[in-house]
Amino acid sequence: MTTDFIAETIADAQLTFEVEKISEGYYACQITSPLGEMKRKLRMKPGYEPPTLGGMLYHYVLIAQNISEYDDMFEWADDTNRDLTEAETIQEFKQMVEDEINLRLLLSEETFQNLLSGLAINQATNNAVPR
C-alpha cells in the first residue's frame, strides 16, 4: 500500500530497497538511507507478492504508531490481552520497540515525525469518508 505520505518519506529520506527471496514465501529485505539500514526477514502468505519498500514502510510506521500509544510493556499487554508469562509475548513487545527505534534512526527524527503525521492524516481522512 503506497500512499502519498509514504512516497514523500521514501523521497525525503532517500530510501533504497533490496529484497532477496530466501525460499518459498520467505524474503530477506533491507531498507537503506544515508543514515543507516534496517534489515528484516519476512514471511509472506501464499498468493502475496514479494515485499515492497512502500509496503514495508507502511507496516513499520503502523507498528511505531501502535507501540507509541503505550507507556510500558505492562500497559501494552493489558490493553492487548497478552500474557507476560509467555516468552513470545515479551519478545514481540521488544521487537516492536526495536522496529520503532530502527525506523526513527533510519529516517531521522524530523522525517519520522512527518511520516507519523502523514499516517494520522491518512487514517483520519479514510475514517471520515462514508463507505
Stockholm file with secondary structure:
# STOCKHOLM 1.0

chainA/1-131         MTTDFIAETIADAQLTFEVEKISEGYYACQITSPLGEMKRKLRMKPGYEPPTLGGMLYHYVLIAQNISEYDDMFEWADDTNRDLTEAETIQEFKQMVEDEINLRLLLSEETFQNLLSGLAINQATNNAVPR
#=GR chainA/1-131 SS CCCHHHHHHHHHTTCEEEEEEEETTEEEEEEEETTEEEEEEEECCTTCCCCCHHHHHHHHHHHHHHHTTCSSHHHHHHHTTCCTTSHHHHHHHHHHHHHHHHHHHHHCHHHHHHHHHHHHHHHHHHHHSCC
#=GC SS_cons         CCCHHHHHHHHHTTCEEEEEEEETTEEEEEEEETTEEEEEEEECCTTCCCCCHHHHHHHHHHHHHHHTTCSSHHHHHHHTTCCTTSHHHHHHHHHHHHHHHHHHHHHCHHHHHHHHHHHHHHHHHHHHSCC
//
